[in-house]
Amino acid sequence: MRLVATKNSEHVLAFLRPGADAPHDVLVVLNFSDRELRVELASDDARRVLKRFKHPRDLLTDSKLRTLRVPAHGSLIVQQSQ
């Protein structure tokens, strides 16, 4: 597991859970705020992590993502679309 720095760090916890290979990596984003947040990554290293997910989808809703918007007190589990 590897923490991923965000600009919303007081309300958001994000981490990368590496899979057996890159297509199976998972990015977990947790929002502890009482409002929806658009998660912005805080470093070049964090942005490189996000680039692993060229066509991201949320495993919880099985929906494609265009931005990392996390509902209040919600979460995203992001994986590369197959």
C-alpha positions in Angstrom: 0.0 0.0 0.0 1.3 3.5 -0.9 -0.3 6.8 0.3 -1.1 9.3 -2.5 -0.8 13.0 -1.6 -3.9 15.1 -2.3 -4.6 18.8 -1.9 -7.6 17.9 0.2 -5.5 15.9 2.7 -7.4 17.2 5.8 -10.5 15.5 4.4 -9.3 12.9 2.0 -7.2 9.8 2.3 -6.0 8.2 -0.9 -3.8 5.2 -1.4 -2.6 2.9 -4.1 -3.0 -0.8 -3.6 -0.7 -2.5 -6.1 -2.1 -5.5 -7.9 -0.3 -8.5 -9.3 0.3 -6.4 -12.4 -0.4 -2.8 -13.4 -3.9 -3.4 -14.8 -4.9 -4.8 -11.4 -3.7 -1.8 -9.3 -6.4 -0.1 -7.3 -6.6 3.5 -6.1 -8.8 3.9 -3.0 -10.1 7.4 -2.2 -11.9 8.1 1.1 -13.7 11.4 1.8 -14.2 12.2 5.5 -15.9 15.6 4.7 -19.6 16.3 4.9 -19.6 17.6 1.3 -18.7 16.2 -2.1 -15.1 16.9 -3.0 -13.2 17.0 -6.3 -9.9 15.3 -5.4 -6.8 17.1 -6.6 -3.4 15.3 -6.4 -0.7 17.3 -4.6 2.6 16.2 -6.2 4.1 15.0 -9.5 4.5 11.5 -8.0 0.8 11.4 -7.1 -0.1 12.6 -10.6 2.1 9.8 -12.0 0.0 7.3 -10.0 -3.2 8.6 -11.5 -1.8 8.3 -15.0 -1.8 4.5 -14.5 -5.6 4.7 -14.8 -6.0 5.9 -18.4 -9.7 4.8 -18.4 -10.6 4.8 -14.8 -13.8 3.2 -13.4 -15.2 3.0 -9.9 -15.5 -0.6 -8.8 -18.2 0.3 -6.3 -20.6 1.7 -8.9 -19.1 0.1 -12.0 -19.1 3.5 -13.7 -16.5 5.2 -15.8 -14.9 8.3 -14.1 -14.0 11.6 -15.8 -12.9 13.3 -12.6 -12.2 12.1 -9.0 -15.4 13.4 -7.4 -16.1 11.8 -4.1 -19.5 12.1 -2.3 -19.7 13.4 1.2 -18.5 10.6 3.6 -18.0 8.5 0.5 -15.4 6.6 -1.3 -14.1 5.6 -4.7 -12.3 2.4 -5.6 -10.7 3.1 -8.9 -9.3 0.6 -11.4 -8.3 0.7 -15.0 -11.2 -0.3 -17.3 -10.6 -3.6 -19.0 
